[in-house]
Amino acid sequence: MWVKPQEVLIANALWETEQSTEYFLLQHRKGHGNSKGISSLLVGTMDSIFDTKPPPFRILHQTPHSEVYYLIACSLYKQDIVNDWDWLNENIMGTLKSFDKEDDVTDFVTCKIESIIAAKQDQVEIEDEDTKDFKTTSEKFHRLFHFPLEEKLVNYYSCSYWKKFPRQGWMYLSLNYLCFHSYILGNDTKLCIRWSEIKNLEKSNSLIFPDSIKITTREGEYYFNMFLKKSETFALMDQLIDLAMKRLIDESKKFNEDKDLLYKLR
């Protein structure tokens, strides 16, 4: 795991070097693994007593004429630190050879590591934000259509529903229902269709309903368009219909089995 570069004045105290290059050291903590020396036993004993036991593997950055080392990666597991070590050799070492000054080498390494950490933090923040948005939308879905919490929202999409004229709103796809809601200038539109009620699902492209998804039930036909992710939406709808049909078949089989059992008991 990459860490924000921090100075280490003494590189080898309590640590043993496994691999080294001109600019990096891969080390393991003394007392970790099969080490049997006195110093290893002392370090192992000390680490087992204190709660601040560090990860047993680490990577340091250093330049040949500097007395200062920088911790740039640490890990609980050997394979993870080896992966980081291999990445440095494959992606960084070649670039470092082009610098004339050692200070420039260190500046480049620290900036590179910090940028990797920042990118990962941004990704986590994006994922967290996406999770919050989905939770908020799920609560809105249950509130709008008065579903119990057991009715799980799978995904939601912005689109337009044609009912005499286009109504821009949101399509909600749950385990058992396709729902749509639009609220424009005081006009509240709600639509709720069970997946098991859908007789046909297809992509449509006519003059009246261009680039649309058409749904057919016993009650009529429904057209939706203006999707940002039409292919993804259609594929998910198709999967949910298949799941609903399979559940319907399973329930029918179970009903017939229960019916046969009741007949035999009589």
C-alpha positions as CSV (number, residue, x, y, z in Angstrom):
1,M,0.0,0.0,0.0
2,W,1.4,3.4,-1.0
3,V,1.8,5.9,1.8
4,K,2.5,9.6,1.9
5,P,6.3,9.9,1.7
6,Q,7.8,10.5,5.2
7,E,11.4,10.8,6.3
8,V,13.2,7.9,7.9
9,L,16.6,8.9,9.3
10,I,17.8,5.4,10.1
11,A,16.9,2.8,7.4
12,N,18.3,-0.4,8.9
13,A,17.5,-0.1,12.6
14,L,15.0,-3.0,13.4
15,W,14.8,-3.8,9.7
16,E,16.5,-6.1,7.2
17,T,16.9,-5.3,3.5
18,E,15.7,-8.0,1.1
19,Q,16.3,-6.2,-2.2
20,S,17.8,-2.9,-3.2
21,T,18.3,-0.7,-6.3
22,E,20.0,2.6,-6.7
23,Y,16.9,4.4,-5.4
24,F,14.8,1.9,-3.5
25,L,15.0,-0.6,-0.6
26,L,12.6,-3.4,0.1
27,Q,12.7,-4.4,3.7
28,H,11.1,-6.7,6.3
29,R,10.9,-6.2,10.0
30,K,13.4,-8.0,12.1
31,G,11.7,-10.8,14.1
32,H,9.2,-11.4,11.2
33,G,9.4,-14.7,9.4
34,N,12.1,-17.3,10.1
35,S,14.8,-15.0,11.5
36,K,16.5,-16.5,14.5
37,G,19.1,-13.9,15.5
38,I,19.2,-12.2,18.9
39,S,18.2,-8.8,17.4
40,S,15.3,-10.4,15.6
41,L,14.0,-12.1,18.8
42,L,14.3,-8.8,20.7
43,V,12.4,-6.9,18.0
44,G,9.8,-9.6,17.7
45,T,9.3,-9.5,21.5
46,M,9.0,-5.7,21.5
47,D,6.5,-5.7,18.7
48,S,4.4,-8.3,20.4
49,I,4.2,-6.2,23.6
50,F,3.3,-2.8,22.1
51,D,0.1,-2.1,20.2
52,T,1.9,0.1,17.7
53,K,3.3,-2.9,15.8
54,P,4.1,-1.7,12.3
55,P,3.4,-3.6,9.1
56,P,6.2,-6.1,8.6
57,F,7.1,-5.1,5.0
58,R,8.0,-1.7,3.6
59,I,9.7,0.1,0.7
60,L,12.1,3.1,1.2
61,H,13.3,5.6,-1.3
62,Q,16.8,6.9,-1.1
63,T,19.5,8.5,-3.3
64,P,23.1,7.5,-3.2
65,H,24.5,10.6,-1.5
66,S,21.7,11.4,0.9
67,E,21.4,10.3,4.5
68,V,17.6,10.7,4.5
69,Y,15.3,7.9,3.4
70,Y,11.6,8.2,2.6
71,L,9.0,5.6,3.5
72,I,6.7,5.2,0.4
73,A,5.0,1.9,0.9
74,C,4.2,-0.6,3.6
75,S,2.2,-3.8,3.8
76,L,1.1,-6.7,6.1
77,Y,1.7,-9.2,3.3
78,K,4.8,-10.1,1.3
79,Q,3.0,-10.4,-2.1
80,D,1.5,-6.9,-1.9
81,I,4.8,-5.3,-1.2
82,V,6.4,-7.3,-4.0
83,N,3.7,-6.1,-6.4
84,D,4.5,-2.5,-5.4
85,W,8.3,-3.2,-5.8
86,D,7.7,-4.6,-9.3
87,W,5.6,-1.6,-10.2
88,L,8.4,0.7,-9.3
89,N,10.9,-1.2,-11.3
90,E,8.6,-1.3,-14.4
91,N,7.2,2.2,-14.3
92,I,9.6,4.5,-12.4
93,M,13.2,3.3,-12.6
94,G,13.6,4.1,-16.3
95,T,12.5,7.7,-15.7
96,L,14.7,8.3,-12.7
97,K,17.8,7.7,-14.8
98,S,17.1,10.7,-16.9
99,F,17.5,13.2,-13.9
100,D,20.9,14.8,-13.3
101,K,20.2,16.0,-9.7
102,E,19.4,13.7,-6.9
103,D,17.0,16.2,-5.4
104,D,15.0,16.1,-8.7
105,V,14.8,12.3,-8.4
106,T,13.4,12.6,-4.8
107,D,10.9,15.3,-5.9
108,F,9.7,13.2,-8.8
109,V,9.3,10.0,-6.6
110,T,7.4,11.8,-3.8
111,C,5.1,13.7,-6.3
112,K,4.4,10.4,-8.1
113,I,3.5,8.5,-4.9
114,E,1.3,11.4,-3.7
115,S,-0.5,11.6,-7.0
116,I,-1.3,7.8,-6.8
117,I,-2.6,8.2,-3.3
118,A,-4.7,11.3,-4.3
119,A,-6.2,9.4,-7.3
120,K,-7.3,6.5,-5.1
121,Q,-8.8,8.9,-2.5
122,D,-10.7,10.7,-5.2
123,Q,-12.0,7.3,-6.5
124,V,-13.1,6.4,-2.9
125,E,-14.9,9.8,-2.5
126,I,-16.6,9.3,-5.9
127,E,-17.8,5.8,-4.9
128,D,-19.0,7.1,-1.5
129,E,-20.9,9.9,-3.2
130,D,-22.4,7.4,-5.6
131,T,-23.5,5.2,-2.7
132,K,-25.1,8.2,-0.9
133,D,-26.9,9.3,-4.1
134,F,-28.3,5.7,-4.6
135,K,-29.5,5.5,-1.0
136,T,-31.3,8.9,-1.3
137,T,-32.9,7.8,-4.5
138,S,-33.9,4.5,-3.0
139,E,-35.7,6.3,-0.2
140,K,-37.4,8.5,-2.6
141,F,-38.5,5.5,-4.7
142,H,-40.1,3.8,-1.6
143,R,-41.8,7.1,-0.6
144,L,-43.2,7.8,-4.0
145,F,-44.7,4.4,-4.7
146,H,-45.4,3.3,-1.1
147,F,-43.4,0.1,-1.5
148,P,-42.1,-1.9,1.6
149,L,-38.3,-1.8,2.2
150,E,-38.2,-5.4,0.9
151,E,-38.8,-4.1,-2.6
152,K,-35.2,-3.4,-3.5
153,L,-34.3,-0.7,-6.1
154,V,-31.9,-2.1,-8.6
155,N,-31.1,1.1,-10.7
156,Y,-32.7,4.3,-11.9
157,Y,-32.5,6.3,-15.2
158,S,-33.5,9.7,-16.5
159,C,-35.9,9.3,-19.5
160,S,-39.1,10.6,-21.1
161,Y,-42.4,8.8,-21.0
162,W,-44.9,9.4,-23.8
163,K,-48.5,9.9,-22.6
164,K,-50.2,12.2,-25.2
165,F,-47.1,14.3,-24.9
166,P,-43.5,13.6,-23.6
167,R,-43.1,13.8,-19.8
168,Q,-39.5,14.0,-18.6
169,G,-38.8,12.2,-15.4
170,W,-37.1,9.1,-13.8
171,M,-37.5,5.4,-14.4
172,Y,-37.0,3.2,-11.4
173,L,-36.2,-0.5,-11.9
174,S,-36.8,-2.7,-8.8
175,L,-36.9,-6.4,-8.4
176,N,-40.6,-6.7,-9.2
177,Y,-41.6,-3.4,-10.8
178,L,-40.8,-0.9,-13.5
179,C,-41.9,2.5,-12.2
180,F,-41.8,6.0,-13.7
181,H,-42.4,9.4,-12.0
182,S,-42.5,12.9,-13.5
183,Y,-43.5,16.2,-11.9
184,I,-43.7,19.1,-14.3
185,L,-45.5,22.4,-13.6
186,G,-47.8,20.8,-11.1
187,N,-48.5,17.7,-13.2
188,D,-47.7,14.6,-11.3
189,T,-47.3,11.4,-13.4
190,K,-46.8,8.0,-11.9
191,L,-46.6,4.6,-13.7
192,C,-46.1,1.2,-12.1
193,I,-45.8,-2.0,-14.1
194,R,-45.0,-5.5,-12.8
195,W,-42.3,-7.3,-14.7
196,S,-44.5,-10.4,-14.8
197,E,-47.2,-8.4,-16.6
198,I,-45.0,-7.4,-19.6
199,K,-45.8,-9.4,-22.7
200,N,-43.1,-7.9,-24.9
201,L,-40.0,-5.6,-24.6
202,E,-38.4,-4.1,-27.7
203,K,-36.5,-1.2,-29.1
204,S,-38.6,1.0,-31.3
205,N,-37.8,3.7,-33.8
206,S,-40.7,5.4,-35.5
207,L,-41.6,8.9,-36.5
208,I,-43.9,9.4,-33.5
209,F,-41.7,7.5,-31.0
210,P,-38.0,7.8,-32.2
211,D,-35.3,5.8,-30.5
212,S,-37.6,4.4,-27.9
213,I,-38.0,1.4,-25.6
214,K,-41.5,-0.1,-26.1
215,I,-43.3,-2.1,-23.4
216,T,-46.4,-4.1,-24.2
217,T,-48.8,-5.4,-21.5
218,R,-52.4,-6.5,-21.5
219,E,-53.4,-3.0,-20.6
220,G,-51.6,-1.3,-23.6
221,E,-48.3,0.0,-25.0
222,Y,-45.8,2.3,-23.2
223,Y,-43.0,4.2,-24.9
224,F,-39.9,5.6,-23.2
225,N,-37.0,7.5,-24.8
226,M,-34.4,10.2,-24.2
227,F,-32.2,7.8,-22.3
228,L,-28.6,8.6,-21.6
229,K,-27.8,4.9,-21.4
230,K,-30.4,3.2,-23.5
231,S,-28.5,-0.1,-24.2
232,E,-27.7,-0.5,-20.5
233,T,-31.3,0.2,-19.5
234,F,-32.8,-2.2,-22.0
235,A,-30.4,-5.0,-21.0
236,L,-31.3,-4.6,-17.3
237,M,-35.0,-4.5,-18.1
238,D,-34.6,-7.7,-20.1
239,Q,-32.8,-9.4,-17.2
240,L,-35.4,-8.4,-14.7
241,I,-38.2,-9.7,-16.9
242,D,-36.4,-13.0,-17.2
243,L,-36.0,-13.2,-13.4
244,A,-39.7,-12.4,-12.9
245,M,-40.7,-15.2,-15.4
246,K,-38.4,-17.7,-13.6
247,R,-39.9,-16.9,-10.3
248,L,-43.4,-17.2,-11.7
249,I,-42.5,-20.7,-13.1
250,D,-41.0,-21.8,-9.8
251,E,-44.1,-20.6,-7.9
252,S,-46.3,-22.5,-10.4
253,K,-44.3,-25.7,-9.9
254,K,-44.5,-25.4,-6.2
255,F,-48.2,-24.8,-6.3
256,N,-48.7,-27.9,-8.4
257,E,-46.5,-29.9,-6.1
258,D,-48.5,-28.7,-3.0
259,K,-51.7,-29.5,-4.8
260,D,-50.6,-33.0,-5.7
261,L,-49.5,-33.6,-2.1
262,L,-52.9,-32.4,-0.8
263,Y,-54.7,-34.7,-3.2
264,K,-52.6,-37.7,-2.0
265,L,-53.3,-36.9,1.6
266,R,-57.0,-37.0,0.9
